[in-house]
Amino acid sequence: MSHDIRLVVFDFDGVMIDFEPQLRLQFLERLTGRPGADIHAAIWGSDFEREAEAGAYRTGDAYLAAFNDRLGYRLSREQWVAARRSAMRLRPDMVDYARSLSERVRLALLTNNGALLHEALPELVPEVCGVFARSLVESGRGPFDTPDKRRDFCRSVNLHASYEFGARKPDPLVFTRLLEHCRVPARQAVFVDDDDQFIQGAISAGMHGIHFQNLPTLRATLEPMLSSLSLYTAT
């Protein structure tokens, strides 16, 4: 059955990458000398991260300053990025599949995250950025020497974090605002996420939803939804 899909939106953690938060916590524990339980309570066990994901901090600098205030330790930007990187592992098969999809349909990424993660995407996952940009990002080239340039690049190629839209998954508002940004009707967009609650939020916004489990099941569900009408020319 053809749905005339024009846009496929991917989640980040748990779909494009494997993410193990405990490894980040262990990294921060070693770096700061603080107990992991205290770090978790101050950051992820509080409202801080949820508020950041919903837009409380509009730049990476503002996010990091608030993060450090909660942590009670002066992390540098590079240390924060290194902590995040320690918990991530790229899924090459998903990168390859997204690359093949990019020849047939527009792609976007939507992750529940704040400004600093968004700005750090070209550093953390240049391979993913390269697929979305169809550029030479994978080779390390690109004008990414400032946070503003990194943030503008991500927005220009539809690599998005929820803070940009002032709402977080599963709120249907974040999907509505993403679709307005992409200028694609909800009925012509599909959202892929490993969290069923987030899928339900996308469906409430009028999108199609696919609960991600692994690449073979994703292919089996998504491919029948794509048609020749989904072909587009990048501009």
C-alpha positions in Angstrom: 0.0 0.0 0.0 1.4 3.4 -1.0 1.3 6.2 1.6 3.2 8.8 -0.6 5.8 9.2 2.2 7.9 12.3 1.7 9.8 12.4 5.0 11.2 9.7 7.3 12.1 11.0 10.8 14.6 8.9 12.9 15.1 9.0 16.6 18.8 9.1 17.6 19.6 7.1 20.8 18.5 3.5 20.4 18.0 3.8 16.7 21.0 5.4 14.9 23.3 4.6 17.8 23.5 2.3 20.9 23.5 4.5 24.0 24.4 3.2 27.5 23.8 6.1 30.0 25.6 4.1 32.8 28.9 4.5 30.9 28.5 8.3 30.8 27.8 8.2 34.5 30.9 6.2 35.2 33.0 8.6 33.1 31.7 11.6 35.1 32.2 9.7 38.3 35.9 9.1 37.5 36.3 12.7 36.3 34.7 14.5 39.1 35.3 12.2 42.0 31.6 12.4 43.0 29.5 9.3 43.6 27.5 8.3 40.5 24.2 8.3 42.5 24.7 11.9 43.4 25.5 12.9 39.8 22.4 11.1 38.6 20.2 12.7 41.2 21.5 16.2 40.4 21.1 15.8 36.6 18.9 13.0 35.2 17.1 12.3 38.4 15.8 15.8 38.6 13.8 18.0 36.2 16.9 19.5 34.7 17.3 17.4 31.6 13.6 17.3 30.9 13.4 21.1 31.1 16.5 21.4 28.9 14.9 19.1 26.3 11.8 21.3 26.3 13.9 24.4 25.5 14.9 25.9 28.9 18.4 26.6 27.6 18.7 27.9 24.1 22.5 27.5 23.6 25.1 24.9 24.5 26.9 27.4 26.7 23.7 28.1 28.7 23.0 24.4 29.0 26.6 23.6 30.1 26.6 26.4 32.7 23.3 25.1 34.2 24.6 21.5 34.0 27.8 22.5 35.9 25.8 24.4 38.6 23.8 21.2 39.2 26.9 19.0 39.1 29.0 21.2 41.4 32.0 20.8 39.1 33.3 22.9 36.2 33.2 20.6 33.2 34.6 22.0 30.0 32.7 21.6 26.8 35.2 19.0 25.6 34.8 17.0 28.8 31.0 17.0 28.5 31.3 15.8 24.9 33.8 13.1 25.8 31.4 11.9 28.6 28.6 11.6 26.0 30.9 9.9 23.5 31.9 7.3 26.1 28.3 6.0 26.2 27.7 5.9 22.4 28.3 3.3 19.7 27.4 3.9 16.1 25.2 1.4 14.3 26.8 1.2 10.9 23.9 -0.8 9.4 21.5 1.9 10.3 23.8 4.5 8.8 24.0 2.5 5.6 20.2 2.1 5.5 19.6 5.8 6.0 22.1 6.5 3.2 20.1 4.3 0.9 16.8 6.0 1.9 18.3 9.4 1.3 18.2 8.7 -2.4 14.4 8.2 -2.3 13.0 10.3 0.5 13.8 13.2 2.7 15.3 12.4 6.1 15.2 14.1 9.5 16.3 13.3 13.0 14.5 14.2 16.2 16.0 13.5 19.6 14.9 14.5 23.0 17.9 16.5 23.9 19.2 19.9 24.7 21.3 22.5 22.9 24.8 21.1 23.7 24.1 17.7 22.3 22.6 19.3 19.2 25.7 21.4 18.7 28.0 18.4 19.3 26.4 16.1 16.7 29.0 16.9 13.9 31.8 15.9 16.4 30.0 12.9 17.9 28.5 11.3 14.8 30.0 12.8 11.6 28.9 9.7 9.7 25.3 10.3 10.5 25.7 14.0 9.7 27.2 13.1 6.4 24.2 11.0 5.4 21.7 13.7 6.3 23.8 16.4 4.6 24.9 14.4 1.5 28.2 16.2 1.9 31.8 15.7 2.8 31.1 15.9 6.5 32.2 12.3 7.0 35.8 13.2 6.0 35.8 15.8 8.8 35.5 18.8 6.5 33.0 21.6 7.2 32.8 25.0 8.8 32.2 23.6 12.3 34.7 25.7 14.3 32.1 27.5 16.4 28.9 26.3 18.3 26.8 28.6 16.2 28.0 27.1 12.9 27.5 23.6 14.2 24.0 24.4 15.3 23.1 26.1 12.0 24.5 23.2 10.1 22.4 20.7 12.0 19.2 22.7 11.5 19.9 23.2 7.8 20.1 19.4 7.2 17.1 18.5 9.5 19.2 17.1 12.4 17.0 18.3 15.3 16.8 18.2 19.1 13.6 18.8 20.9 14.7 22.0 22.6 14.5 23.8 19.3 10.7 23.3 19.3 9.9 24.1 22.9 8.4 20.7 23.5 9.7 17.1 23.9 8.5 13.7 22.8 5.8 12.3 23.3 4.1 15.7 23.2 2.4 15.9 19.7 3.4 19.6 19.6 7.1 18.7 19.0 6.1 16.7 16.0 3.8 19.4 14.7 6.5 22.0 14.9 9.0 19.7 13.3 6.7 19.1 10.3 6.0 22.8 10.0 9.8 23.4 9.8 10.1 20.7 7.2 7.0 21.8 5.3 5.7 18.3 5.0 2.1 17.3 5.8 1.8 14.8 8.8 0.2 12.2 6.6 3.3 12.1 4.4 5.7 11.6 7.2 6.7 8.6 9.2 8.5 8.5 12.6 10.9 5.7 13.7 11.6 5.4 17.4 12.4 2.6 19.9 10.0 4.1 22.5 6.3 3.2 21.9 5.1 6.2 23.9 7.0 8.5 21.5 5.5 6.7 18.5 2.0 7.3 20.0 2.8 11.0 20.2 3.7 11.1 16.5 0.6 9.2 15.6 -1.4 11.8 17.6 0.1 14.5 15.5 -1.1 12.7 12.3 2.1 11.0 11.4 2.7 7.3 10.6 4.8 5.5 13.3 7.1 2.6 13.4 8.3 1.1 16.6 12.0 0.3 16.0 13.3 -3.1 17.1 16.0 -3.9 14.6 16.9 -3.2 11.0 15.2 -6.2 9.4 11.8 -5.4 10.9 12.2 -1.7 10.1 12.9 -2.6 6.5 9.9 -4.9 6.4 7.6 -2.2 7.7 8.9 0.9 6.0 9.7 -0.3 2.5 6.0 -1.1 1.6 5.1 2.5 2.7 7.5 4.0 0.2 6.6 4.5 -3.4 7.9 6.1 -6.6 5.9 9.2 -5.6 8.3 9.7 -2.7 11.3 10.4 -5.0 12.6 14.0 -4.7 15.5 16.1 -5.9 17.7 17.7 -3.3 18.1 21.4 -3.6 
